[in-house]
Amino acid sequence: MSNKRQLLKIIILGDSGVGKTSLMHQFVNHKFDSRYKATIGADFLTKDIEVNGQLVSLQIWDTAGQERFQSLGSAFYRGADACILVFDVTQQESFAHVNSWLEEFSIQAGRRDSVLLGNKTDLEDRRQVPAKAAHAWCAKQHTDAGQPPETDGARAAAEMKYFETSARENTGVEEAFLAVATAALAKKAKQQEQAPAPTTVNLSQPATTAASNNVASSSVCSC
């Protein structure tokens, strides 16, 4: 296991009331409280986890879902490694807005790894958004990104992942956060591998060589 700890900044996006704060607290603190107040601006929690033998500090940002606070979010998007898009399976409108949340995030932070969460599955009797529709939306994001043709297996691996969760019952929460952290960590490692090596300067050049070069330059100038 590598001793070097990696920092990943994860943003949770979605309409107000879909359960973003509840999901964050369930993942970090393993508790649920139905009395959470609407987030104003943004808040964050951190959690240390291990991903494939790598120590990772997740900095999880919970952003306000109300329209009047959206302009505050742009500053928090910058430097993000991934985002978690959340909708309420009992509210069709919250699912319809997921596209605009992803678009705003991509504008502010660039294209990053994302996962989609359909929350409040404990309210199954009030469901308005079928899982099939959410899976189809995820597949469409991969197609719209202009990715090259792939085999069915490769396409399934590359598509945005969808998780059905219940913050109240702690269903699917751990799996969703681990999935986005794993994808973001892999991309970060790949970027670091592809980064050009820093240019080095040889400071051990003998002084006599430098002096002879100066003499040669002077003789040319005097001609």
Summary of the structure (lengths in Angstrom):
residues: 223
radius of gyration: 24.2
end to end distance: 65.2
largest distance: 95.4
contacts: 635
relative contact order: 0.16
helix: 46%
strand: 23%
